């Protein structure tokens, strides 16, 4: 697939959905609702080993809720992580590929079912291979601080991400989703990898934010976007797994600093304690609020909207309902 053709894949979806594509919601959240025990360094990727059928089931639930983009279960799936569990490199690579295959199979199954019903119109969903930050692999909450220590440099970050990127691309996703990037250095590493590996499928790079103003590292988004804005291989930028009340201001900030498509998929507003590995009680958005604010976020300039941790298919159904033309779905 040529780069120009691939670039239009995401843009075509956005046009077909009336100007705003809907991403799925909290994957680990839904796995846990079905009883999966994933309080583990591999997090949702643990189900790639223990219960792949449940992964496919959750993908289908989000498609049924109106998602246009499925994000794979590979956020915390890394080769070092799998090796630490006693798996071989070959087994780890097979699990990475499986994360894409399960999403593709769920999409195709849903697509076939919908297309067999002449009364329904459906835009074929895209599969985005999730690539979590280095901090996600560390599983110490550093994706929300950006503090990787003095020994982590650009080369180390590229070395960490490279083989996972290669394997995921080989598996045939439609998109790449770099998620919860906490600092300028890792954003630069992602951009350089896309160039060095000559990646020809659309991608987005999403940051997290803990103050609603800057990246977790304290660097401004203007600084973080410098390398991204110079790259033709990054199609969209934005925010994921930040509190929803930050999103309006962050969209406005991104509109001033980039011409890329803007993607936002916040969490519910609950706060994750990365060290204690638990959610802290806090004010959060319910589905009605997501429905209300999704329209506002789109009006401000976001063209790809969804949910992250602690959101559910009902959240995505609410977002999809308000953003899509009733004729679309």
C-alpha positions, 0 to 999 in steps of 0.5 A, spaced: 500 500 500 502 506 497 503 512 502 499 517 499 493 511 499 494 509 506 494 516 508 487 517 506 484 511 509 483 515 516 481 521 512 476 517 508 473 514 514 472 521 518 468 523 511 464 517 511 462 518 518 460 525 517 466 529 520 468 525 526 470 518 527 469 514 534 474 510 537 472 505 542 473 505 550 476 502 556 479 496 554 481 493 560 475 496 564 471 492 559 475 485 560 474 486 568 467 487 567 467 480 564 471 478 570 478 478 567 483 478 573 489 483 569 492 487 575 499 485 572 504 488 569 502 486 562 495 488 564 490 487 558 495 484 554 495 478 559 488 476 556 492 475 549 495 469 553 489 467 558 483 468 554 483 471 547 476 469 546 474 475 551 478 480 547 474 478 541 468 479 545 470 486 547 472 488 540 465 486 538 461 490 544 465 496 542 463 495 534 456 494 536 456 500 540 458 504 534 465 504 534 469 506 528 476 505 530 478 499 534 484 499 538 488 493 539 490 490 546 497 491 545 498 497 549 502 494 555 504 488 550 512 488 549 517 483 548 521 485 554 514 484 558 513 477 555 520 475 556 520 476 563 514 471 563 518 466 561 516 466 553 520 466 548 521 471 543 517 468 537 512 467 542 512 474 544 512 476 537 506 471 535 502 474 541 503 481 538 500 479 532 495 476 535 492 482 538 491 485 531 488 479 528 483 478 534 481 485 532 481 484 525 477 478 526 472 481 530 471 487 525 470 482 519 465 478 523 461 484 525 462 487 518 459 481 515 453 481 520 451 488 518 452 487 511 447 482 510 442 486 513 439 491 507 436 495 512 443 497 516 448 502 513 455 501 516 462 504 515 467 498 515 471 500 522 479 501 522 484 497 526 489 501 530 495 497 533 496 500 540 503 502 542 504 504 549 509 508 552 516 506 555 512 508 561 507 503 560 512 497 560 515 499 566 508 499 569 510 504 575 506 510 573 511 514 569 507 515 563 504 520 567 510 523 570 515 523 564 520 521 568 524 516 565 531 517 568 538 519 566 539 513 562 533 513 558 536 517 551 533 517 544 536 511 542 534 507 548 527 509 546 527 507 539 531 500 541 525 499 545 519 500 540 523 498 534 521 491 534 514 491 537 513 496 531 515 492 526 511 486 528 505 490 529 505 493 522 507 486 519 500 483 522 496 488 518 493 493 522 490 499 518 493 504 523 498 505 528 496 508 535 502 511 540 499 512 546 500 516 553 506 519 550 509 523 556 515 527 554 518 530 547 523 525 547 519 519 546 515 523 541 521 524 537 523 517 538 516 515 535 517 520 529 524 517 527 522 510 528 516 511 523 521 514 518 527 509 519 522 503 518 519 507 512 512 506 515 506 507 510 500 506 514 497 512 518 498 513 525 497 518 531 501 520 537 497 521 543 500 524 549 497 524 556 497 530 561 496 531 568 495 538 569 491 540 563 496 545 560 503 541 559 505 534 557 506 530 564 514 531 563 512 539 564 514 540 557 509 544 553 505 541 547 508 546 542 515 543 544 513 536 544 509 537 537 516 540 534 518 533 531 511 531 529 509 537 525 515 536 521 513 529 519 508 526 514 508 520 517 504 522 523 496 524 521 493 525 527 495 528 534 492 529 541 490 526 548 488 520 551 487 517 558 487 524 561 481 527 565 475 529 560 475 536 563 482 538 561 480 536 553 476 542 551 482 547 553 487 542 550 483 541 543 484 549 543 491 549 545 493 543 539 489 547 534 494 553 535 500 548 535 498 543 529 495 542 522 494 535 524 488 531 525 486 532 532 484 525 536 481 525 543 479 519 548 479 521 555 478 517 561 472 517 565 476 523 570 478 518 575 485 518 578 490 512 577 495 511 582 500 508 578 504 505 584 498 503 588 495 500 582 488 502 583 483 507 581 482 513 586 475 516 588 474 522 584 469 526 580 468 523 573 464 524 567 458 519 566 455 517 559 450 523 559 456 528 560 460 524 555 454 525 550 454 533 551 461 534 551 463 530 545 459 535 541 463 540 544 470 537 542 468 536 535 465 543 534 472 545 537 476 541 532 477 534 534 475 529 528 477 523 532 473 522 539 472 516 544 474 514 551 479 511 555 480 508 562 473 507 565 469 508 559 465 502 557 461 501 551 455 505 553 459 511 553 461 509 546 454 508 544 452 515 547 458 518 543 456 515 537 449 517 538 450 524 538 456 525 533 453 520 527 448 522 522 442 517 524 443 515 517 450 512 518 449 507 523 
